Amino acid sequence: MTQALQDGLPGDVEIAFAPVTRSLVFQPILGDATQNKGFGGWTRANATLLRSDREGALSVTVRQATKPIPPCVAGELDERRHLPDGTIVDTDDTWYEINGVRTLTRDATAYLPDGSVAHANATDQAAEGSGRLRAVPLAIDELVALVTDPELRISAPVPPGTSSPPEVCLPFSKSGAVIDQAQARRWDAVLAQIPLDGVTLDRPLGALLQGERGGGVCQAVQVTTHGRQSRLAIVISTEQPLLQEPDTSSYGGARRRLPDGTVVETHEERSAALASTPRTDRTVTVTRPSGTQIEISFAGAPAELLPLALLEEIALNPGLDVS
């Protein structure tokens, strides 16, 4: 559904560079899709959309209907459309005002033949200081086209090989300057060229997104080998302090300073609990004199997969410094 929704946007509309949760990505529908309770039975995708010099927001929800289609009531809808395949689409173009601030909003809700309900809401809400004009990014007919896409349904088959949604991978406490999309794409190009022979990833490296809070960018991927799944995460941030104290070692970790002033910190911990599958957690953190910090972590098994030396080689790639 994520791919269908993103492909369905008009060609001149761009999804703003943002964290996973604001990049028009659906999460899996949890629980029984027929029970719209808690986190079960529905999924939502949100994003800020850019169109020329204008900016607005889009939210799309897909769920399984648990109640009959509501009646068409004047004042609640602008129009009800009956499509040839039995789909019913309600549309509304209106506004609301809070504390003197008016928000324009457009809605399209499709009641689909398989029992799915797809709802799209577009508003002229925009980020402060973006420098763009506030505008509803999609017209009513464009919203109707999105919610009636055959792939945007509970019953739509998932194509073989479809990856899980990207993970939220940056700690909330990460600080530093906000990294723009242009810099992130330069780092993406470097990551995409890194060879990982014998390692199978669920998606290629080189798709950094902003963290939920803070100024860093990150990507997490699943690593599959010998029937086991592990996790590889990369976090890059800027304006990080360069530690000045002498090189030290601690339990499971070590720190050293390279001739150019770069600080390399490593940590490795192995777990062999009888009640669980043995796993290895290892992290390499490289802090450059420029303040760029690259943190690469691996969690999983087998222990020989992605050794510290390889993680360190990736983190020390000069292309991952600020450019």
C-alpha positions in Angstrom: 0.0 0.0 0.0 2.9 2.3 0.7 4.3 1.9 -2.8 0.8 2.3 -4.4 0.2 5.5 -2.4 3.5 7.1 -3.3 3.3 6.0 -6.9 -0.3 7.5 -7.0 0.8 11.0 -6.2 0.8 13.5 -9.1 4.2 13.8 -10.9 4.9 17.4 -9.6 4.3 16.5 -5.9 7.3 15.7 -3.7 7.3 14.0 -0.3 9.2 16.3 2.1 12.4 14.9 3.6 11.3 13.8 7.1 11.4 10.9 9.6 9.8 7.6 8.7 6.6 8.4 10.5 6.1 11.4 8.3 7.3 9.9 5.0 4.0 8.5 3.7 4.8 5.0 5.0 2.1 2.6 6.2 2.8 0.3 9.2 1.5 -3.3 9.2 -2.1 -3.7 10.2 -1.9 -5.4 13.6 -4.4 -7.9 15.0 -7.8 -8.7 13.4 -8.5 -6.3 10.5 -12.2 -6.6 11.2 -11.8 -5.2 14.8 -11.0 -1.5 14.8 -9.7 -1.5 18.3 -6.5 0.0 19.7 -3.7 -0.6 17.2 -5.5 -3.3 15.3 -7.6 -3.2 12.1 -6.2 0.0 10.5 -3.0 1.7 9.3 -2.1 5.3 8.6 0.5 7.1 6.4 1.3 10.8 6.9 3.6 13.3 5.1 4.2 16.9 4.3 3.9 17.4 0.5 5.7 20.0 -1.6 4.2 21.2 -4.9 6.1 24.0 -6.6 6.5 26.8 -4.0 3.6 25.5 -1.9 3.4 23.1 1.1 0.7 21.2 2.8 -0.1 17.9 4.6 -1.6 14.6 3.6 -2.9 11.8 5.9 -4.3 8.5 4.5 -6.0 5.8 6.6 -7.0 2.4 5.4 -9.2 0.1 7.6 -11.7 -2.6 7.4 -15.3 -1.4 7.7 -17.1 -2.6 10.8 -20.3 -0.5 10.3 -22.7 0.2 7.4 -21.9 3.0 5.0 -23.3 6.2 6.7 -26.1 8.1 5.0 -25.3 11.1 2.8 -26.2 14.1 5.0 -26.3 17.7 3.6 -23.8 19.8 5.4 -21.5 16.9 6.2 -20.5 16.1 2.7 -20.1 18.1 -0.6 -20.7 15.1 -2.8 -21.3 11.3 -2.9 -20.1 9.5 -6.0 -21.2 6.0 -7.0 -18.6 4.3 -9.2 -19.3 1.4 -11.7 -17.5 -1.2 -9.5 -19.8 -0.5 -6.5 -17.4 1.9 -4.8 -18.9 4.8 -3.0 -16.8 7.9 -2.5 -17.7 10.9 -0.3 -15.9 14.2 -0.7 -15.7 17.4 1.3 -13.8 20.7 0.7 -14.1 22.9 3.8 -12.1 24.7 6.5 -12.0 25.1 10.3 -10.6 27.8 12.5 -8.8 27.6 15.9 -7.6 30.6 17.8 -8.1 32.8 14.7 -6.0 30.5 12.5 -7.9 29.1 9.6 -7.0 25.7 8.1 -8.2 24.6 4.7 -9.0 20.9 4.4 -10.1 18.5 1.7 -11.3 14.9 2.3 -12.2 11.9 0.2 -13.5 8.6 1.8 -13.9 5.5 -0.3 -16.1 2.6 0.7 -14.7 -0.2 -1.4 -16.3 -3.5 -2.6 -14.0 -5.7 -0.4 -15.1 -3.9 2.8 -12.1 -1.6 3.0 -12.5 2.1 3.9 -9.8 4.4 2.5 -9.8 8.0 3.8 -7.5 10.8 2.6 -7.3 14.2 4.2 -5.2 17.0 2.8 -4.7 20.4 4.5 -2.7 23.6 4.0 -0.8 23.1 7.2 2.9 23.8 6.7 6.0 23.8 8.9 7.0 27.1 10.4 9.9 28.8 8.6 9.8 26.5 5.6 9.7 29.5 3.3 6.9 28.0 1.3 3.3 29.1 0.8 0.6 27.3 2.7 -1.7 25.4 0.3 -3.7 22.2 0.2 -1.4 20.0 -1.9 -4.0 17.9 -3.7 -7.3 18.6 -5.5 -10.4 16.7 -4.6 -10.2 14.5 -7.8 -6.6 13.7 -7.0 -7.6 12.5 -3.5 -10.4 10.4 -5.1 -7.8 8.8 -7.4 -5.7 7.9 -4.3 -8.4 6.3 -2.2 -9.9 4.3 -5.1 -6.5 2.7 -6.1 -7.0 -1.1 -6.2 -3.8 -1.6 -4.3 -5.0 0.6 -1.4 -7.2 -2.1 0.1 -7.1 -4.5 3.0 -7.5 -7.5 0.6 -4.8 -6.3 -1.9 -2.2 -9.1 -2.2 1.3 -8.3 -1.0 3.8 -8.8 -3.9 6.4 -11.4 -3.2 9.6 -9.9 -1.8 8.0 -6.9 -0.3 10.1 -5.5 2.5 8.9 -4.5 5.9 8.4 -0.8 6.5 11.6 1.2 7.3 12.3 1.4 11.0 12.4 4.4 13.3 16.1 4.1 14.1 17.4 7.3 15.7 17.5 7.7 19.5 15.1 10.5 20.6 18.0 12.2 22.6 20.3 12.6 19.6 21.2 16.2 19.1 23.0 18.3 16.5 22.3 20.4 13.5 19.4 19.6 11.2 20.7 17.7 8.2 19.2 18.6 4.9 18.2 16.2 2.1 21.0 17.2 -0.2 23.7 16.2 2.4 21.8 13.0 3.2 21.7 12.1 -0.5 25.5 12.6 -0.7 25.9 10.1 2.1 23.4 7.8 0.5 25.5 7.5 -2.6 28.5 6.5 -0.4 26.6 3.9 1.6 25.1 2.4 -1.6 28.6 1.6 -2.9 29.9 -0.2 0.3 30.4 -3.9 -0.5 28.9 -6.3 2.0 29.9 -9.7 0.5 27.9 -12.6 1.7 25.4 -10.4 3.6 21.7 -10.3 2.6 19.9 -7.1 3.5 16.1 -6.6 3.3 16.8 -3.3 1.4 20.0 -1.6 0.1 22.0 0.8 2.2 21.6 4.4 1.1 18.2 5.5 2.2 18.8 7.8 5.1 15.9 9.7 6.7 15.7 12.2 9.4 15.4 11.1 13.0 12.1 11.6 14.9 13.8 14.2 17.1 17.2 15.8 16.8 19.4 16.6 13.9 20.7 13.2 12.8 19.8 10.9 9.9 19.6 7.2 10.0 18.7 3.9 8.4 18.1 0.4 9.8 18.0 -2.8 7.8 17.4 -6.4 8.5 20.2 -8.9 7.8 19.2 -12.4 7.0 21.7 -15.3 7.2 21.3 -19.0 8.0 17.6 -18.5 8.7 18.3 -15.9 11.4 17.6 -12.2 11.3 19.9 -9.5 12.6 19.7 -5.7 12.6 22.2 -3.2 11.2 21.7 0.5 11.9 23.6 3.6 10.8 23.2 7.0 12.4 25.0 10.1 11.2 24.8 13.4 13.0 26.8 16.6 13.0 28.1 19.2 15.5 29.0 16.5 18.0 31.6 17.2 20.6 35.0 15.7 20.1 36.1 14.0 23.3 39.4 15.4 24.7 40.2 13.0 27.5 43.0 10.4 26.9 42.3 7.1 25.3 40.6 4.8 27.8 39.1 1.3 27.8 36.0 0.0 29.6 34.1 -3.2 30.0 33.4 -4.5 26.5 34.6 -1.3 24.8 37.6 0.8 23.9 38.4 4.3 22.6 41.4 5.5 20.6 42.4 8.6 18.8 43.7 8.6 15.2 46.5 10.9 14.0 44.1 13.3 12.4 42.2 13.7 15.6 39.3 11.3 14.8 38.0 9.4 17.8 37.0 5.8 17.3 35.0 4.0 20.0 34.1 0.3 19.9 31.9 -1.8 22.0 31.1 -5.5 21.7 29.0 -7.7 24.0 28.0 -11.3 23.5 25.0 -13.0 25.1 24.8 -16.8 25.5 21.8 -17.1 27.7 20.4 -20.6 27.8 16.8 -19.4 27.2 17.6 -17.5 24.1 19.6 -17.7 20.8 23.2 -16.5 21.4 23.7 -13.1 19.9 26.3 -10.4 19.5 25.8 -6.7 19.9 28.6 -4.5 18.6 28.8 -0.8 18.0 31.4 1.5 16.3 31.2 5.2 16.8 33.5 7.5 14.8 33.6 11.2 15.7 35.5 13.4 13.2 37.3 16.7 14.0 34.5 18.4 11.9 31.9 17.2 14.5 30.4 14.6 12.2 29.6 11.4 14.1 28.9 8.1 12.4 27.5 5.3 14.6 27.1 1.8 13.2 25.5 -0.9 15.3 24.9 -4.6 14.7 22.7 -6.8 16.8 22.2 -10.5 16.1 23.9 -13.7 15.1 26.1 -15.4 14.1 29.0 -13.7 15.9 31.3 -13.7 12.8 28.8 -11.7 10.8 29.8 -8.1 10.3 32.8 -8.0 12.7 34.0 -4.8 14.4 36.7 -4.4 11.8 34.2 -4.2 9.0 31.9 -1.8 10.9 34.9 0.4 11.7 35.9 0.4 8.0 32.4 1.6 7.0 32.3 4.3 9.7 35.7 5.6 8.7 34.8 6.0 5.0 35.9 9.6 4.3 32.8 10.1 2.2 30.7 10.0 5.3 32.2 13.2 6.7 30.4 16.6 6.1 30.9 17.7 2.6 
